[in-house]
Structure formats: structure tokens, C-alpha cells
Amino acid sequence: MEFLKHLDLTKLLFLDIETAPGKASFGELSEDWQKLWELKARHIAKDQTPEEAWERASIYSEFGKVICISAGYFAYAGGPIQFRVRSFFGHDEREILAAFAELLRRHFSDRDARLVAHNGKEFDFPYLGRRMLVHGIALPPALDLAGKKPWEVPHLDTMELWKFGDYKSYTSLNLLAHTLGVPTPKDDIDGSQVGRVYWVENDLERIRVYCQKDVLTVAQILLRYSGKPLLENDQIHLGV
């Protein structure tokens, strides 16, 4: 991946999002929304009732909500490059999205800036854009893709890069990290458990930590793709 070797690491923003169903249970939805979910559930979970399938609602931007966005970036402060991660998280989705959109507008709007995520083109980037529209938040340039040609889209996807043009395979972040010898972040919860941890355990801090570990892993994978050494512990700064 020769072109990655020439990327300015300080122009990259690595991100991961965690989402949860918009309501704690199917029964809390209004009648209109229940009918809409019943139609959706017929296609995605034929062996489950709409109530049972509701745990899947988090992955659909019409029915889910963003509860955490973790963003990481490289910085030089003398000596080895540093990697810093911060998070936007809470119960107020609009507040989370507005703060993240402002970060993108202020620091990642120039032509050379890129967003990086694992499966980001299929999930993180479109989910963020859709939920911003739901809340009436103006899309920052990094997420406003209307009218852009494919080569003008400022996104990198570590899963897409791993495919090498193969369109029929999905490789999880955990599997790719193991394959490339990158320390895995999956030492606590996984994505399928986030909704329960949020609605039942009300443990946003646990979700934040999980999300930040994924961001770090995406950054380490891109370093491997670029032929650069992995980050050492003293180069990693996981903040709030």
C-alpha cells in the first residue's frame, strides 16, 4: 500500500462510534414507530418477533442513536509521535453529534484531511451523517459527500483496504488485528452487548473505554499497512 506511506499522519482522524436502540424496548415506541419496526424486522429477523429483534435496532440509523464517538489523532511534541484519543459520549445524541461536527469543521476540513475507521464506509460515516440530518445539524465537509466523485471522498476504511478489491468478504476488527499481530481490544464487551450495557447497566464509562480501544486498534492497523512500527504504550494517551 505504497500511497499510505506518504500520508501525513497528523491529517488523519481515526474514529469509532457506538450506537444503541433509540428506546430501551420495543414497547416504548409509539404506535407508528412500532409498525415501522415490524416492517423492518420482517426482513432482518424472520425467526424473531419484533420485540425480540429490537436489540438489533442499534445498527439502523432510523431506529438507533449514537451514544459515543471516540476520535484519535497523531501529534508531534518532540520525540516519538504521540497518539491521543478523546470521546464524545452521553445520553443527549444531539449534543454528542454537534460537538463532533464542530471538531471536524475546525480541524479536519482542509483538502488533505481524512477520516479513518474500520468498516467506516458502510457504517460509521453514513450513520453519523444520517443522525446529524435527523437533528438538523449542518454536515461538516468531511461528511458532506453529495456530488463528490469517489476519489474526492476524504475517507479511509481499514476493512476496505484489507479486501484488495474483494467485495464478498467481511473481516471484523478483532480478526484483522489478530491476523496482523496487533494487540486486540476485545477484552471486555463486544458490539452486540453495547445496547444492554447502555440501557440496562447504564454504564457509559465502560462503553467509552471499549470505543477508545477500537480507535487505537484502527490506528495500529493503519500503521501496519503503512510499514511503520506499532505504537508503544508511552506513545498512547487515552483521555475523556
C-alpha positions in Angstrom: 0.0 0.0 0.0 2.5 2.5 -1.2 0.3 5.6 -1.1 -0.2 5.1 2.7 3.5 5.5 3.3 3.2 9.1 2.1 0.2 10.1 4.2 0.7 12.9 6.7 -0.4 11.1 9.9 -1.3 14.4 11.6 -4.0 14.9 8.9 -5.9 11.7 9.8 -8.7 11.4 12.3 -9.4 7.9 13.5 -12.8 7.2 14.8 -15.3 4.6 16.1 -18.9 5.0 17.1 -21.1 3.1 19.5 -24.8 3.0 19.0 -27.8 1.8 20.9 -31.5 1.3 20.2 -33.3 4.6 20.4 -35.6 3.2 23.1 -34.9 0.7 25.8 -37.6 -1.7 24.5 -40.0 -2.1 21.6 -42.9 -1.4 23.9 -41.7 2.1 24.5 -42.1 3.0 20.8 -45.1 5.0 19.6 -47.6 3.0 17.6 -46.3 4.5 14.3 -42.7 3.6 15.1 -43.8 0.1 16.2 -45.4 -0.5 12.8 -42.3 0.7 11.0 -40.1 -1.5 13.1 -42.4 -4.5 12.5 -41.9 -4.0 8.7 -38.1 -3.8 9.1 -38.0 -6.8 11.4 -39.7 -9.0 8.8 -36.7 -8.6 6.5 -33.9 -8.7 9.0 -35.1 -11.2 11.7 -37.7 -13.6 10.3 -37.2 -16.0 13.1 -37.8 -13.4 15.8 -40.7 -11.3 17.0 -40.4 -7.5 16.6 -39.9 -7.4 20.4 -37.0 -9.9 20.2 -35.4 -8.3 17.2 -35.4 -4.8 18.9 -31.9 -5.4 20.2 -30.7 -5.2 16.6 -32.2 -1.7 16.2 -28.9 0.0 17.1 -27.3 -0.8 13.8 -30.1 1.0 11.8 -29.8 4.8 11.9 -33.6 5.3 11.6 -34.1 3.4 14.9 -30.9 3.7 16.8 -28.8 6.6 18.2 -25.2 7.5 18.7 -24.1 7.2 22.4 -20.3 7.5 21.9 -17.9 8.8 19.4 -14.2 8.3 20.1 -11.7 10.1 17.9 -7.9 9.7 17.8 -5.1 11.7 16.1 -1.4 11.7 15.8 0.6 14.6 17.2 4.3 15.6 17.4 5.5 17.1 20.6 9.2 16.4 20.3 10.5 12.9 20.3 8.4 10.0 19.1 5.0 10.7 17.6 2.1 10.6 20.1 -1.4 9.2 19.6 -4.2 10.9 21.6 -7.8 9.8 21.9 -10.8 11.8 23.2 -14.5 10.9 23.3 -17.9 12.5 23.0 -20.4 10.4 24.9 -23.6 10.7 26.9 -27.4 10.4 26.6 -28.0 13.6 24.5 -27.3 12.4 21.0 -27.7 15.9 19.5 -25.1 17.3 21.9 -22.6 14.5 21.0 -23.1 15.0 17.3 -22.9 18.8 17.4 -19.6 18.7 19.4 -18.1 16.2 17.0 -19.3 18.1 13.9 -17.6 21.2 15.3 -14.3 19.3 15.8 -14.5 18.2 12.2 -15.2 21.7 10.9 -12.4 23.3 12.9 -9.6 20.8 12.5 -10.4 18.4 9.7 -11.9 20.4 6.8 -8.8 21.1 4.6 -8.2 19.1 1.5 -5.6 16.7 2.9 -7.6 15.7 6.0 -9.1 12.2 6.1 -11.4 10.2 8.4 -10.3 6.6 9.1 -12.4 3.8 10.5 -12.9 0.1 10.2 -16.0 -0.6 8.0 -16.5 3.1 8.2 -17.8 3.5 4.7 -20.6 1.0 5.4 -21.4 2.0 9.0 -19.7 4.8 10.9 -19.6 7.6 8.3 -23.1 7.2 6.9 -24.6 6.6 10.4 -23.1 9.9 11.6 -24.3 11.8 8.6 -27.8 10.5 8.8 -28.1 11.1 12.5 -26.8 14.7 12.1 -29.5 15.3 9.5 -32.1 13.9 11.9 -31.1 16.5 14.4 -30.8 19.4 11.9 -27.0 19.6 12.3 -25.2 21.0 9.3 -22.9 18.4 7.8 -19.2 19.2 8.2 -17.3 19.0 4.9 -15.7 15.6 5.9 -19.2 14.0 5.9 -20.9 16.0 3.2 -20.4 13.7 0.3 -23.2 14.8 -2.1 -21.9 15.4 -5.6 -18.4 14.2 -4.8 -16.6 11.8 -7.0 -15.3 8.6 -5.4 -11.7 9.8 -5.3 -12.8 13.1 -3.7 -14.3 11.4 -0.7 -11.9 12.0 2.3 -12.3 8.6 3.9 -10.1 5.6 4.5 -11.6 2.3 5.6 -9.2 -0.3 7.0 -11.6 -3.1 6.1 -11.9 -1.9 2.5 -8.1 -1.7 2.2 -7.8 -5.3 3.5 -10.3 -6.6 0.8 -7.8 -5.8 -2.0 -10.9 -5.4 -4.3 -12.7 -8.5 -3.0 -16.3 -7.4 -2.4 -17.7 -10.6 -0.9 -16.0 -10.8 2.5 -16.4 -9.1 5.8 -13.4 -9.1 8.2 -14.0 -8.0 11.8 -11.7 -5.6 13.5 -10.8 -8.3 16.1 -9.9 -10.8 13.4 -7.9 -8.4 11.4 -6.0 -7.3 14.5 -5.1 -10.9 15.3 -4.1 -11.6 11.7 -1.7 -8.6 11.6 -0.3 -9.2 15.1 -1.9 -6.0 16.5 -2.9 -6.1 20.2 -6.6 -6.8 20.3 -9.0 -4.5 22.1 -11.7 -7.2 22.7 -11.1 -7.8 26.4 -14.4 -6.8 27.7 -17.7 -6.3 25.8 -18.4 -6.5 22.1 -20.7 -4.5 19.8 -23.7 -6.8 20.3 -23.6 -6.1 24.1 -23.4 -2.3 23.9 -27.2 -1.8 23.9 -27.6 -3.8 27.1 -24.7 -2.1 28.8 -26.3 1.2 27.9 -29.9 0.6 28.7 -29.7 -2.0 31.4 -26.4 -1.3 33.2 -26.3 2.4 32.4 -22.5 2.2 32.1 -21.4 4.8 29.6 -17.9 4.8 31.0 -17.5 1.1 30.1 -18.7 1.9 26.6 -16.3 4.8 26.3 -13.3 2.7 27.2 -14.4 0.0 24.7 -14.8 2.5 21.9 -11.4 4.1 22.5 -9.7 0.8 22.4 -11.2 0.2 18.9 -9.9 3.6 17.7 -6.4 2.7 18.9 -6.6 -0.6 17.1 -7.7 1.1 13.8 -4.7 3.4 14.1 -2.3 0.5 14.8 -3.7 -1.4 11.8 -3.1 1.6 9.5 0.5 1.8 10.8 1.0 -1.8 9.8 -0.5 -1.1 6.4 2.0 1.7 6.0 5.0 -0.3 7.1 5.5 1.8 10.2 6.2 0.5 13.7 3.3 0.0 16.1 2.8 2.5 18.9 4.4 1.8 22.2 2.5 2.3 25.5 4.2 5.6 26.3 3.0 7.0 22.9 -0.7 6.3 23.7 -2.9 8.8 25.5 -6.5 7.7 26.1 -8.4 10.7 27.6 -12.0 11.5 28.3 
